[in-house]
Amino acid sequence: MQHKILEGKRGLIFGALDEQSIAWKVALKAKQAGATFTLTNTAPALRFGNLQELARQTDSEIIPCDATDTDELESLLLTSMEVLEGKLDFVLHAIGMSPNVRKKKGYTNVNYNFFNKTLDISALSLHKLLQTAKKLDCINEWGAVTALTYIAAQRSFPDYGDMADAKSTLESIARNFGYHYGVEKKVRINTVSQSPTLTTAGSGVNRFDKFLLFADDLSPLGNADADSCADFCVMLFSDYCRMVTMQNLFHDGGFSSMGMTPEMLDKFYGKSE
Ligand SMILES: NC(=O)c1ccc[n+]([C@@H]2O[C@H](COP(=O)([O-])OP(=O)(O)OC[C@H]3O[C@@H](n4cnc5c(N)ncnc54)[C@H](O)[C@@H]3O)[C@@H](O)[C@H]2O)c1
């Protein structure tokens, strides 16, 4: 993307772990679009990932934060404003983790401590971020917060386990907080429902390789990749989308509107005469 649609805008990007992360691509595209921003992830992720490389490429500072901890969120937001010398115009929430999915505990056999963790990390962290940001008044009017989600929030995808419930909650938080933040500060909150994408979080899902192929076959445009997801997020951060809020926006090559295709029926059950 060559257009400087984020020129002069300041942001905060959660969730870049390695080159495959969707947030990594968003950071690169936001930089190309003219934005300045801080990067954040948990302390362990900073040790195991290679966020330093992204920080170098985008000329950004890294501020560690566990997004489930409101004190750490407060310190992250205050430090970001200090580093960037002003309030934020956009925030990317690209955070997801389910200990149940990681440990292959199916939906009817979850560990409830793990389930609480899934919800806290993957959904409540958005509420905590928004509540802290609103309290500190650190997002400019017409600023945008975008969180990444998956269609398992709305349709049943058994292998997605308790992450499905976390994503439903995440989408609901975006809608409900979107009302309050919109009325009081004109801050926009949306979720982007992305195609399955090969990343660390994605590949934790059982049968993920087949998930990818199935979605690619069913989607008229094929799967949306992480780069195009990043383009879409950058557009949502920009003033071109200033009246878009409280939406769940599918970025999935058409998957969410499909039922079946004749080609897939032939593939599963043999070619018709
Ligand atoms: N990969 C897919 O197929 C896919 C599809 C749709 C939506 N998404 C969503 O996109 C987002 C980004 O995931 P990704 O696929 O790029 O994978 P990823 O593994 O690269 O990113 C997930 C990130 O969440 C971070 N994280 C985990 N716990 C955290 C915490 N307590 N505080 C702060 N950060 C924490 C991880 O360190 C990691 O950087 C997630 O919300 C994911 O659910 C992914």
The ligand as a MOL file (V3000), in Angstrom:
LIG
                    3D

  0  0  0     0  0            999 V3000
M  V30 BEGIN CTAB
M  V30 COUNTS 44 48 0 0 0
M  V30 BEGIN ATOM
M  V30 1 N -4.5500 -17.3770 12.5920 0
M  V30 2 C -5.8310 -17.5000 12.3240 0
M  V30 3 O -6.2890 -18.4390 11.6610 0
M  V30 4 C -6.7880 -16.4480 12.8240 0
M  V30 5 C -8.0590 -16.3250 12.2120 0
M  V30 6 C -8.9470 -15.3590 12.7100 0
M  V30 7 C -8.5720 -14.5590 13.7900 0
M  V30 8 N -7.3320 -14.7180 14.3560 0 CHG=1
M  V30 9 C -6.9790 -13.8890 15.5060 0
M  V30 10 O -5.9160 -13.0260 15.1570 0
M  V30 11 C -5.2880 -12.6140 16.3720 0
M  V30 12 C -3.7840 -12.7030 16.2050 0
M  V30 13 O -3.3980 -14.0600 16.1220 0
M  V30 14 P -2.3720 -14.6310 15.0530 0
M  V30 15 O -3.1070 -15.6360 14.2470 0
M  V30 16 O -1.6470 -13.5420 14.3830 0 CHG=-1
M  V30 17 O -1.3830 -15.5040 15.9640 0
M  V30 18 P -0.1280 -15.1190 16.9030 0
M  V30 19 O 0.1230 -16.3420 17.7150 0
M  V30 20 O 0.9700 -14.6140 16.0650 0
M  V30 21 O -0.6830 -13.9370 17.8160 0
M  V30 22 C -1.3590 -14.1340 19.0540 0
M  V30 23 C -0.7050 -13.1750 20.0290 0
M  V30 24 O -1.4040 -13.0950 21.2760 0
M  V30 25 C -0.3890 -12.7810 22.2430 0
M  V30 26 N -0.8600 -12.9760 23.6130 0
M  V30 27 C -1.1940 -14.1620 24.2020 0
M  V30 28 N -1.5150 -13.9330 25.5020 0
M  V30 29 C -1.3860 -12.5910 25.7160 0
M  V30 30 C -1.5660 -11.7500 26.8540 0
M  V30 31 N -1.9610 -12.2520 28.0370 0
M  V30 32 N -1.3120 -10.4250 26.7310 0
M  V30 33 C -0.9020 -9.8960 25.5390 0
M  V30 34 N -0.7260 -10.6430 24.4250 0
M  V30 35 C -0.9530 -11.9840 24.5180 0
M  V30 36 C 0.7310 -13.7550 21.8470 0
M  V30 37 O 1.9580 -13.4670 22.4870 0
M  V30 38 C 0.7540 -13.5520 20.3450 0
M  V30 39 O 1.6200 -12.5050 19.9720 0
M  V30 40 C -5.8640 -13.4800 17.4870 0
M  V30 41 O -6.9050 -12.7850 18.1280 0
M  V30 42 C -6.4400 -14.6420 16.7020 0
M  V30 43 O -7.4500 -15.3200 17.4040 0
M  V30 44 C -6.4280 -15.6310 13.8810 0
M  V30 END ATOM
M  V30 BEGIN BOND
M  V30 1 1 1 2
M  V30 2 2 2 3
M  V30 3 1 2 4
M  V30 4 1 4 5
M  V30 5 2 4 44
M  V30 6 2 5 6
M  V30 7 1 6 7
M  V30 8 2 7 8
M  V30 9 1 8 9
M  V30 10 1 8 44
M  V30 11 1 9 10
M  V30 12 1 9 42
M  V30 13 1 10 11
M  V30 14 1 11 12
M  V30 15 1 11 40
M  V30 16 1 12 13
M  V30 17 1 13 14
M  V30 18 2 14 15
M  V30 19 1 14 16
M  V30 20 1 14 17
M  V30 21 1 17 18
M  V30 22 2 18 19
M  V30 23 1 18 20
M  V30 24 1 18 21
M  V30 25 1 21 22
M  V30 26 1 22 23
M  V30 27 1 23 24
M  V30 28 1 23 38
M  V30 29 1 24 25
M  V30 30 1 25 26
M  V30 31 1 25 36
M  V30 32 1 26 27
M  V30 33 1 26 35
M  V30 34 2 27 28
M  V30 35 1 28 29
M  V30 36 1 29 30
M  V30 37 2 29 35
M  V30 38 1 30 31
M  V30 39 2 30 32
M  V30 40 1 32 33
M  V30 41 2 33 34
M  V30 42 1 34 35
M  V30 43 1 36 37
M  V30 44 1 36 38
M  V30 45 1 38 39
M  V30 46 1 40 41
M  V30 47 1 40 42
M  V30 48 1 42 43
M  V30 END BOND
M  V30 END CTAB
M  END
